[in-house]
Amino acid sequence: MGKEIRMSYDDEGDILDISIGDPKKAVSKEVEDDFFLRVNPASGEVVGFSILNFRKWFRDAKDIKTLPIKAELAIS
């Protein structure tokens, strides 16, 4: 069965947070300036990611940022 994706945005802190599945313990790893993957230390599974200074990176709808992440998504 698939996992739900939960998104939240903290306007004051300017942080976009995306979680995959139920909350789990995780260690954050910076993969690029202001982009952090959250990884379950026991399994190595990516359980979410955070983007700091979100408005700085995406001021305009034409702004595009790519990350070295591969994912599978499906609609259930």
C-alpha angles and dihedrals in degrees: 000000000000127000127243119243115224121197130190134170126206105206095190094050092034092227127144112203125192122186126191115213127333118346113276137175109273145174118223118229121190108227095174136354107305094355117109130181116208110217129188102238093211098052105018088234117150106239099176148318140236132211115205120202088020095174091052091058098040108033092137131039087237092060111110127188123185127199131195092251129122121201141174118219130184136173113233 
